[in-house]
Amino acid sequence: MHATYSTVKPRLLVTVSNQRVVAEVTVMNHVVNDGSLHTITGGHLFGGVPGNTNLVKFNDSVAWNDGRITAIQMLCGKYLLAFKIQYNGVWSVQRGFWNPACSENQTWTPAHEFGEDEWIQHAAFTGSRWPSVTFTTNKRQLETCGVPVTSPRYLEGGRLEYVSGIFGCYFDELQFYWSNYRDSN
């Protein structure tokens, strides 16, 4: 698939307790070979608390490479602890939870594979710093990773394209990127 890109980074300036905080939101537009325009927008930024500089930063936009998510597997405990995402048939490295001693009662979900006509369409998040998540595809709902609640704190949707963040034992930052993709069939 051939695509051209343009990136816009609007800035939002907020003053909190006499400290200035600049939030940067990335919106990427890309035109695919059929001439349609798709916009990719970052969802809620979980965490975002400055801290340890020895943490692992990641951005899966390169692994995504204008393709699609073909599978996901999650490590669950009280929160979403880690995940592995398969982009275009190739598994990324594990993101999150680099030390098994960080938490007890952890379980990997089965690997959820997605056919050509299936994608993650919605996510329901609970919590603010360390989220629990329930993903729903355009065909099914995956199990909740973390503690389920009846009223999610954040709902995001579109088509999940890729993820970025910072982690140590837990995700110190985590952001999901969504497109406005719609199946043409």
N, C-alpha and C positions, 0 to 999 in steps of 0.2 A: 504494500500500500504506500503510495507516494503522498507526502504531506508537506505543507509549508507552515511555518510557525511565526507567531508574533507574541511577545511576552510584555505584559504590563504589570508594574509593581506599584499600585497605589499605596500611599502611606497614611496611617491614621495616628495622630498625636493625641495622647491622653495624659492628663496630669493626675497622679494619685499620691496623696500625702506629700505634696510638694516635690515629687519626683516625676520627671518626664519619662514617659514610656512610649517608644515608637513601635507600632505593630505594622508589619509589612505583609500584605496579602498578595499572593501571586495568582494572576489570572492568565492562563495561556490559551490562545486561540490557535487552532490549526485547521487547515483546509485539506480535506482528503481528496483523493483522485476523482471522486464523483462530483466535486465542486461544492459539497456541503461543508458548512462551518460548524465545528464543535468547539465548545468552550470548556476548559478544565479549570476548576476552582477548588482551592483548599477548604476543607470543612473546619469544624471547631478545632482549635489547638488545645489539646489536653496537656496539662502540666505547664511547661513554659517557665518554670522557676529556675533562675540562674543558680548554678552550683558547681559541682565538681567538674573540672576540665578534663578529667581522665575518663569520662564516659564515652561510649561509642555513638558516633553520629552516622546516620544513614539517610539516603534518598534514593528510592527505587525507580526514579523516572528513567534512568539509563537502562535498567533491566526491562522496564515496560516497553521502551523504544517504539512507541506508537502501535503497540500490539494489543494484547488483552491478558487478563488474568484467567488462567486455565485451571487452577486449583488453589486451595488454601487448607492449611492445617494449623490449629491453634493449641497452645499450652495454656490450660485454664487452672485457676485456683480461685481465690476470692475475687481476683481481677483477671483481665487478659494479661498474661505474663509474658508470652512470646508467640511468634507465629512464623510460618514459612509460607511464602507465596510462590506459586509457579506462574511465571510470565512467559507466554508464547511457548509452553511446553518445557521450560527449563526452570528448575527449582532455584530460588534465591537462597542465600544463607539464612540461618535462623536469625531473627530480629528479636532482641529482648532476652532477659533472664540468662545471663552468661554464667551464673553460679548456682547450681542446684541447691546449695545450702541457704539460699535467700528465702525460701518459702517451703512449707509443708503442704501436703494434700494437693499435689499438682498432677494433672492428667492431660495427655495429648488427645485431641479429638481425632477421629479418622480423617484421612485426607479427603476433602470434598472436591471432586473433579467436575468441571463444567464443560459441556459440549459446546459446539460452535454457536448454538442458539441460546446459551444460558450465560448470565452474568450476575454479579452482585449488584442489586438494584437499590437496596435500602440498608441502613444500619441504625439500630436503636441503642443508644449509649446511656448508662447510668454512671453516677459518680462524676467528679470533675477533675481530680488530679490523676487517679488511676481508674480507667474505665472498665466496666463490664460491657460486653457487646453481644447483640443478636443480629446476625446478618440474614437478609432475605434476598433470594435471587428472584428473577422474573418467573421462576417455576416452583420454588420451595423455600421453606425457612430452615436455617441451620440451627443447631442447639446453641443456647446462650453460653457464652464463655465468661464465667464470673458469677456473681450473685444476681439472679434475675429479680426484677421488680415489675409491678404492673404499670407504672408510669415512668417511661424513660425521660431522662433529663435533656437529651439531644436526639433529634431525628435528622438523618442526612440521607440524601438519595441522588439518583441519576444513574450512572454506571461507574462503579469503583474502578479506577484506572491504576493507581499506585499509592504508596504510603511513604512517609518520611518521619524521622524522629531522632531521639537521643535516648540511650538506655544504659543502665547498669543492672542492678537487681530488678528494677522495675522500669517502666517507660517514664523518663523524666520529661519528655516531650513526645507527642504522637499526633500526627495529622494525616487524614485520609483525603485523597484527591479524587474528585468526581467530575465526570463529563456529562453533557446534556445529550449524549448518544441515545438514539432511539432506533430500534430495529426497523428496517424499511419494509419488512415483509408483513 
